[in-house]
Amino acid sequence: LRSRPEINEVILSGGDPLTAPRPYLEKIINGLAELQKEGVIDLVRLGTRLPIHNPGGVESWHYEILAKLKNPYLMLHVNHPLELTEEALSVLEKFRKIGGATILGQTVFLKGVNDDLRVLHDLFVTMAKEGIRPYYLIQNDAVYWAKHFTVPMKRAIKIWEKLRPMLSGIVATARLVIDVPHGYGKVVVPEGEGWEVNYGHYFDFKGERFEIT
């Protein structure tokens, strides 16, 4: 990172960094905190689902180590309002109060789970009420083991068009995005209620065109 001055942000991601052994994660976080102090990097994001699927697995040292970073961002993967249990919310509150984290909510559109106007409305409103900023509503990757969860893109757009006007400015910080093939960026789907938008295709950050079916 010291030899790559064009990089100013680091994301710790999947599996789940919070399930890593303590010495391993501490070494990484301590190193990133030092790089922040040196001005080498500015931002650190950490993606996790541990507070949702196993809040009991989060220990006191997790909060303390995150506090070593300057303005850490915790990227929470949550797909349904029922996942925001009292236990999960208690853990997330400690990440905010002790760890100093800004918590952003990432949600994957899942057929039969949250492809419903009321479910998504309740999820985003609850997140905002609990100090979690709705961030991404991501179209499910069409990998073979999860294709049965994929919401057709045009249906996903229709749901989002109806949902967006129901959300206040604070709650509507979420953006519907397509995680494009080969890792070339997350393309934001335009909010077509106020504009006439051609939803027939999109381009990734390399300029390659993809058709929407």
Disulfide bonds with the S-S distance in Angstrom:
none
